[in-house]
């Protein structure tokens, strides 16, 4: 889910906030141009976190959440 959120944040930062658009069609065109440019040199995402570290964070978050619900 975080990668999807990051993807939309990038579009928002790079395209939507930079310009003003007279129509939805202009906005769609700007997004498509951005995606085409971005896809010229794609970079694969490399997962760097260890599974054990992720599970540890989940357990800490659940413990903190259960304490706040008490």
N, C-alpha and C positions, 0 to 999 in steps of 0.2 A: 504494500500500500504506500509506503514512503516513496518509492520510486515514481509512482503515479503522481503523487502530490508534488514531488520535485519537478517532474516533467511539466505540469501545469503552471507551477511557479515560474519556471524558466520562460515559458511562453508569455506569461503575464509580465514579467520583468523586461523581456527583450522586445516584445511586440506591442502588447496592449497599452502599457503605460507610456511608451515612447511617442505614440501618435494619437491623433484624433481621427475618427473615421466618419465619413458622411453617410455610410450605409453599412449594413451587415455584410454585404458582398465585399466591400473594401476590407473589412476586418478579416473575413475568411481568406481573401487573397493574400493579405499580409501574413497571416498564419501559415498558409501553404508555402509562400516564398521562404519564410523562416525555416520551416521543416525541410524543404528541398535543400537549402544551403547547409543546414545542420547535418543532413544525411550524406553530404559529399564526403565527409571524413568521419564516419561513425566510430565510436569508441565503445567497446564492450564494457559492461559493468563487471568489475571483479569484486566478489564478496570477500571481505577481509576479516570479518568477525568470526571467532570460533563459536561453534555451537554451544559449548559449555558456558561460555561467557554470556551468551544470549539467554539461555535458560536461567542463569543466576540472576540476571536483571529482571526477568519476568517474575521470579520468586520474590525478589525484593519489592517489586511494584505491587504484587498481590498482598504481601505482608503489610506494606504501608497503607494500602487501600482498606484492608480489613481493620487496621487500627483507627483510621479516620472515620470508619462507619460505626465504631463503638460508642 
